[in-house]
Amino acid sequence: MSRTIPTNNPFHGFYGTVALKKGAEGADAAWAVAFRDIAAAIPTAKPEEVRNYLDSVYGRHTADEVLSGTPVARQVEFRRARLLRHFAEIQRQTARGAFED
């Protein structure tokens, strides 16, 4: 499993969306779980790619689902094809240098 790295987008994406409702402590806890579950679903993913996914608009959508009661692990289970498609887009953007490290 990959190591968890912090968000680069604390006001938007997954972290920012959760922080608006649950504060920084809630966002930290949710980030750790989401990071772990996404990394487990895509074992070849680099930590930076998982972070970039969660920091993106796709991460915001993932957070909306978490805040509505659907854990990331459940989202992965039922929406795997969509996750893989969106993650592949983030991998391409990461490779092009679209995200700051």
Residue pairs with C-beta under 8 A, 6 or more apart in sequence:
1 36
1 39
1 40
2 35
2 39
2 45
2 46
2 47
2 50
3 47
4 31
4 32
4 35
4 36
4 47
5 35
5 47
5 48
5 50
5 51
6 31
6 51
7 13
7 14
7 15
7 16
7 31
7 51
7 54
7 55
8 51
8 52
8 55
8 99
8 100
8 101
9 15
9 16
9 55
9 59
10 16
10 19
11 19
12 55
12 60
13 54
13 55
13 56
13 57
13 59
13 60
13 63
14 30
14 31
14 34
14 54
14 55
14 59
14 60
14 62
14 63
15 27
15 31
15 54
15 55
15 59
15 63
16 27
16 60
17 59
17 60
17 63
17 64
17 67
18 26
18 27
18 30
18 31
18 63
18 66
18 67
19 26
19 27
21 67
22 30
22 67
30 63
30 66
31 54
33 71
33 72
34 54
34 59
34 62
34 63
34 66
34 72
35 50
35 51
35 54
37 71
37 72
37 73
37 76
38 45
38 50
38 53
38 54
38 72
38 76
38 83
38 87
39 45
39 47
39 50
40 76
41 76
41 80
41 83
42 50
42 83
42 84
42 87
45 87
45 91
46 94
48 94
48 99
48 101
49 87
49 90
49 91
49 94
52 90
52 93
52 94
52 99
53 59
53 86
53 87
53 90
54 62
55 99
56 90
58 86
58 87
58 90
62 72
62 75
65 72
65 75
66 72
66 75
75 83
76 83
93 99
